[in-house]
Amino acid sequence: MSKTNKSSKSQNLVSNILHTLRPNSKASSKSSKASTSPTNTPTMATTSLAGKVAIVTGSSRSIGAAIAKALGAAGANVVVNYVSNGAGAANEVVSAIKTAGPGDAIAAQADAGTVAGGKSLVDAAVAKWGRLDIIVLNAGIMGSKVIADVDEEFFDSHMQTNVKAPLFTVKHALQHLKEGGRIIFFSSSLTYATGPVDTPLFRTGKPQQVIDFISKQNPNGRLGLPEDIAPTVAFVASPAAQWLNGQNIRVNGGFTV
Ligand SMILES: NC(=O)c1ccc[n+]([C@@H]2O[C@H](COP(=O)([O-])OP(=O)(O)OC[C@H]3O[C@@H](n4cnc5c(N)ncnc54)[C@H](OP(=O)(O)O)[C@@H]3O)[C@@H](O)[C@H]2O)c1
């Protein structure tokens, strides 16, 4: 596929997603009558997520767990997703959300790095609460190899987990995401860019010396923590951020400016 083709296809995809989430915009707003949708209502929007339903992929620990708890604390009902480490950690996150309130939560096992796994999470949310408002595509892999060592298997696994599965999960979710819906992607360089965060994913394979060096690159003199990331995701998911779209948000404590 040519670069231009790829780029126009992804532009079409983005515009289709936006069209679905903002049905009152552009071509779909045939009527000249002013819209009375919440998007156009000039009242101060809330940061509450009361009544909203959210999926956070990869949320049994680390950044995803902190996000799931932050969304629950803001009032959302949350699907807490895990893949391999048994239901224990995910159930702890679910209990923490239910105990703290006001949101509710369920645990769901699925490989969010597969198309079928992503779809099953959407179906679980809708089966439990009858709607879906927010998807945080947090599950991802971040292998580290110099280009000379990168093989097709390494490349394909990253594309499958970080690009293909999230995209088809969103495609399946579009039928449920209505106006005001939120799709929040995660990465180290695009969309929701966290910078180094102290989790197993970050620490694995790095000598302490390297971790210390990276920590000192931050003006705060430390790595980020999952709790540094989560509140901003809850904000972006809330009605108060309704005018925020298509941003690459760097939540990294000044690691890069
Ligand atoms: N940490 C950093 O420095 C950093 C920097 C930039 C970007 N990020 C991005 O932030 C996101 C979260 O990173 P993290 O550091 O919190 O990761 P982590 O410590 O490795 O935690 C991963 C979480 O995701 C779950 N998970 C992993 N693969 C999954 C899959 N295929 N399907 C469903 N759940 C899955 C794990 O569940 P199990 O326990 O069941 O395996 C666990 O709950 C990733 O997308 C990562 O690329 C992280």
The ligand as a Tripos MOL2 file, in Angstrom:
@<TRIPOS>MOLECULE
LIG
   48    52     1     0     0
SMALL
NO_CHARGES

@<TRIPOS>ATOM
      1 N1          5.5950    2.1130   31.9250 N.am      1 LIG1
      2 C1          6.1120    2.9890   31.0670 C.2       1 LIG1
      3 O1          7.1830    3.5430   31.2720 O.2       1 LIG1
      4 C2          5.3510    3.3340   29.8010 C.ar      1 LIG1
      5 C3          5.8640    4.3320   28.9650 C.ar      1 LIG1
      6 C4          5.1780    4.6670   27.7950 C.ar      1 LIG1
      7 C5          4.0080    4.0040   27.4690 C.ar      1 LIG1
      8 N2          3.5230    3.0350   28.2830 N.ar      1 LIG1
      9 C6          2.3140    2.3600   27.8640 C.3       1 LIG1
     10 O2          1.3620    2.3520   28.9240 O.3       1 LIG1
     11 C7          0.5690    1.1540   28.8390 C.3       1 LIG1
     12 C8          0.5550    0.4470   30.2030 C.3       1 LIG1
     13 O3          1.8900    0.1360   30.5710 O.3       1 LIG1
     14 P1          2.2900   -0.4380   32.0090 P.3       1 LIG1
     15 O4          3.6900    0.0010   32.2530 O.co2     1 LIG1
     16 O5          1.2280   -0.1050   33.0010 O.co2     1 LIG1
     17 O6          2.2690   -2.0290   31.7130 O.3       1 LIG1
     18 P2          2.4430   -3.2740   32.6960 P.3       1 LIG1
     19 O7          3.0780   -2.8970   33.9860 O.co2     1 LIG1
     20 O8          3.1330   -4.3330   31.8810 O.co2     1 LIG1
     21 O9          0.9240   -3.7200   33.0040 O.3       1 LIG1
     22 C9          0.2370   -4.3480   31.9970 C.3       1 LIG1
     23 C10        -1.2290   -4.5750   32.3500 C.3       1 LIG1
     24 O10        -1.8760   -4.8830   31.1210 O.3       1 LIG1
     25 C11        -2.3580   -6.2250   31.1470 C.3       1 LIG1
     26 N3         -2.1070   -6.7570   29.8200 N.ar      1 LIG1
     27 C12        -0.9410   -6.9000   29.1560 C.ar      1 LIG1
     28 N4         -1.1530   -7.3990   27.9260 N.ar      1 LIG1
     29 C13        -2.4990   -7.5520   27.8220 C.ar      1 LIG1
     30 C14        -3.3340   -8.0420   26.8140 C.ar      1 LIG1
     31 N5         -2.8440   -8.4680   25.6450 N.pl3     1 LIG1
     32 N6         -4.6700   -8.0800   27.0340 N.ar      1 LIG1
     33 C15        -5.1920   -7.6710   28.2210 C.ar      1 LIG1
     34 N7         -4.4560   -7.1950   29.2180 N.ar      1 LIG1
     35 C16        -3.1090   -7.1470   29.0240 C.ar      1 LIG1
     36 C17        -1.6310   -6.9270   32.2680 C.3       1 LIG1
     37 O11        -2.4470   -8.0000   32.7220 O.3       1 LIG1
     38 P3         -1.8210   -9.3970   33.2650 P.3       1 LIG1
     39 O12        -1.2610   -9.0680   34.6190 O.co2     1 LIG1
     40 O13        -2.9700  -10.3450   33.2860 O.co2     1 LIG1
     41 O14        -0.7440   -9.7950   32.2800 O.co2     1 LIG1
     42 C18        -1.4870   -5.7750   33.2550 C.3       1 LIG1
     43 O15        -2.7020   -5.5560   33.9440 O.3       1 LIG1
     44 C19         1.1700    0.3110   27.7020 C.3       1 LIG1
     45 O16         0.4100    0.5140   26.5360 O.3       1 LIG1
     46 C20         2.5710    0.8850   27.5410 C.3       1 LIG1
     47 O17         3.0790    0.7280   26.2300 O.3       1 LIG1
     48 C21         4.1580    2.6760   29.4450 C.ar      1 LIG1
@<TRIPOS>BOND
     1     1     2 1
     2     2     3 2
     3     2     4 1
     4     4     5 ar
     5     4    48 ar
     6     5     6 ar
     7     6     7 ar
     8     7     8 ar
     9     8     9 1
    10     8    48 ar
    11     9    10 1
    12     9    46 1
    13    10    11 1
    14    11    12 1
    15    11    44 1
    16    12    13 1
    17    13    14 1
    18    14    15 2
    19    14    16 1
    20    14    17 1
    21    17    18 1
    22    18    19 2
    23    18    20 1
    24    18    21 1
    25    21    22 1
    26    22    23 1
    27    23    24 1
    28    23    42 1
    29    24    25 1
    30    25    26 1
    31    25    36 1
    32    26    27 ar
    33    26    35 ar
    34    27    28 ar
    35    28    29 ar
    36    29    30 ar
    37    29    35 ar
    38    30    31 1
    39    30    32 ar
    40    32    33 ar
    41    33    34 ar
    42    34    35 ar
    43    36    37 1
    44    36    42 1
    45    37    38 1
    46    38    39 2
    47    38    40 1
    48    38    41 1
    49    42    43 1
    50    44    45 1
    51    44    46 1
    52    46    47 1
@<TRIPOS>SUBSTRUCTURE
     1 LIG1         1 GROUP 0 **** ****
